[in-house]
Amino acid sequence: MTHNAIQRLLLKRFALAAGTYALALLLVWLAFFTGHYNDSLAGMVIGSVLTVFSQAVLFAVFYSGTNLRCSDPSLTEVQILLGLSWQSWLIAHLDEARGAFLVFYLLILLFGLFHLSRIAFVRCALLVFFSFSAITLWELYHFELHDPTQSLLQVCVLFVVLGWLVLYARYVQVSRQRMRQRRFALQAHQDTLRGMMRQLEGLVATDELTGLFNRRHFLRLASRELNAMEVGVVHGLALIDLDHFKRINDVHGHAAGDQVLQAFAGVATACLRDGDILARYGGEEFVVLLPDCDAERLTACCERLRIAFMDVELVGLEIAHLSLSAGMTLLELGHDLDHALHRADQALYRAKRDGRNRCAAAWENVDA
Ligand SMILES: Nc1nc2c(ncn2[C@@H]2O[C@H](COP(=O)(O)OP(=O)(O)OP(=O)(O)O)[C@@H](O)[C@H]2O)c(=O)[nH]1
């Protein structure tokens, strides 16, 4: 979750708590007008103003982001302790109607059920129990209790309900912990799967011997380039075939042939720019797509490659007269990839027919 999303969530939670305060204040005023709240009108007004003020301060803390500097940015314990203090203040001023208002203690504690640590929750529950018991004892001591047995019953009920809440909070915490662990495990599995998918995609797209893209992946990439082509942009396409490769295999062995293919891949990669697409088209044939290119640049690139391959150094191998032939063409917007490959193949055929070790072009149908 992003930083802003967390802050928005905390503000929403604060709004919920503030709404509960508003409702509670309404009920307190109702208790006051029905004669169950023992305080003067001035005391009521001051108490209400202070309650609203305490919420305004909390709002300012959340709104300014000051809460983010605290170890618990949700300020759950602070808010609960504040709520419990106001509630105890309210209880202390109520007559026998306080029994009905006891439920607010539980409402306040419910806010901490999911967010307070176990120790903090027990601390809050103890505060509730001791403050209510203290109020009851104080009134008992001053003979202000109208019905001491009813008050004793209230203390006992509160004790039992608080005990149950503490146990339930523990259960909730353990369940959340377990769910968090499961989520982490699931995330780890997803990461592993994503990594395996990436490896698999790499394997499916790569030629094992040379490490270049394979034909299928080249066709996919070239089609994508063609679809994304803009008006006036031209791409260069070349089919490259190593000359007399069968002879290399026959004379030096298949492993030597493999080494030559790998050497070509290395030389060609070094000759190309980032963004050029080189792939093994099959056997000893390679294909290269040069995006945003013209006839001159394509020819220069293929010639550079041809000359570099002639000088390639093979470790532990002495092969005389290494050479390649290339068939070149250009691709424009609206051109068909298959047709372009066919044109390049015809040009390659001409290069072979005319004596190999050369680059031939098929610019037909292209305005370049
Ligand atoms: N070592 C090795 N040889 C391969 C591989 N794939 C294809 N070949 C061989 O490449 C040779 C291609 O021979 P040809 O198609 O006759 O072509 P060439 O001998 O290069 O003759 P020209 O293309 O006309 O110059 C065949 O002998 C294939 O067995 C490979 O992965 N490794």
The ligand as an SDF file (V2000), in Angstrom:
LIG
                    3D

 32 34  0  0  0  0  0  0  0  0999 V2000
   27.8360  -27.7530  -36.6590 N   0  0  0  0  0  0  0  0  0  0  0  0
   26.5760  -27.4810  -36.9760 C   0  0  0  0  0  0  0  0  0  0  0  0
   26.1890  -27.6350  -38.2430 N   0  0  0  0  0  0  0  0  0  0  0  0
   24.9170  -27.3170  -38.5740 C   0  0  0  0  0  0  0  0  0  0  0  0
   24.0180  -26.8480  -37.6230 C   0  0  0  0  0  0  0  0  0  0  0  0
   22.8280  -26.6270  -38.2510 N   0  0  0  0  0  0  0  0  0  0  0  0
   23.0160  -26.9440  -39.5300 C   0  0  0  0  0  0  0  0  0  0  0  0
   24.2680  -27.3640  -39.7540 N   0  0  0  0  0  0  0  0  0  0  0  0
   24.8810  -27.8020  -40.9700 C   0  0  0  0  0  0  0  0  0  0  0  0
   25.0420  -26.7250  -41.8700 O   0  0  0  0  0  0  0  0  0  0  0  0
   25.2220  -27.2810  -43.1460 C   0  0  0  0  0  0  0  0  0  0  0  0
   24.5690  -26.4010  -44.1670 C   0  0  0  0  0  0  0  0  0  0  0  0
   24.9540  -26.8670  -45.4390 O   0  0  0  0  0  0  0  0  0  0  0  0
   24.3860  -26.3040  -46.7870 P   0  0  0  0  0  0  0  0  0  0  0  0
   22.9410  -25.9590  -46.6240 O   0  0  0  0  0  0  0  0  0  0  0  0
   24.7320  -27.2730  -47.8610 O   0  0  0  0  0  0  0  0  0  0  0  0
   25.1140  -24.9610  -47.0140 O   0  0  0  0  0  0  0  0  0  0  0  0
   26.6530  -24.6260  -47.1600 P   0  0  0  0  0  0  0  0  0  0  0  0
   27.5200  -25.8080  -47.0500 O   0  0  0  0  0  0  0  0  0  0  0  0
   26.9280  -23.5090  -46.1950 O   0  0  0  0  0  0  0  0  0  0  0  0
   26.7020  -24.0990  -48.6230 O   0  0  0  0  0  0  0  0  0  0  0  0
   26.3020  -22.6700  -49.1090 P   0  0  0  0  0  0  0  0  0  0  0  0
   25.2700  -22.1580  -48.1850 O   0  0  0  0  0  0  0  0  0  0  0  0
   25.7600  -22.8840  -50.4880 O   0  0  0  0  0  0  0  0  0  0  0  0
   27.5170  -21.8560  -49.0720 O   0  0  0  0  0  0  0  0  0  0  0  0
   24.6560  -28.6980  -43.0920 C   0  0  0  0  0  0  0  0  0  0  0  0
   25.6910  -29.6280  -43.2350 O   0  0  0  0  0  0  0  0  0  0  0  0
   24.0550  -28.7970  -41.7210 C   0  0  0  0  0  0  0  0  0  0  0  0
   24.1890  -30.1060  -41.1710 O   0  0  0  0  0  0  0  0  0  0  0  0
   24.4680  -26.7210  -36.2640 C   0  0  0  0  0  0  0  0  0  0  0  0
   23.7600  -26.3220  -35.3760 O   0  0  0  0  0  0  0  0  0  0  0  0
   25.7610  -27.0300  -36.0230 N   0  0  0  0  0  0  0  0  0  0  0  0
  1  2  1  0
  2  3  2  0
  2 32  1  0
  3  4  1  0
  4  5  2  0
  4  8  1  0
  5  6  1  0
  5 30  1  0
  6  7  2  0
  7  8  1  0
  8  9  1  0
  9 10  1  0
  9 28  1  0
 10 11  1  0
 11 12  1  0
 11 26  1  0
 12 13  1  0
 13 14  1  0
 14 15  2  0
 14 16  1  0
 14 17  1  0
 17 18  1  0
 18 19  2  0
 18 20  1  0
 18 21  1  0
 21 22  1  0
 22 23  2  0
 22 24  1  0
 22 25  1  0
 26 27  1  0
 26 28  1  0
 28 29  1  0
 30 31  2  0
 30 32  1  0
M  END
$$$$
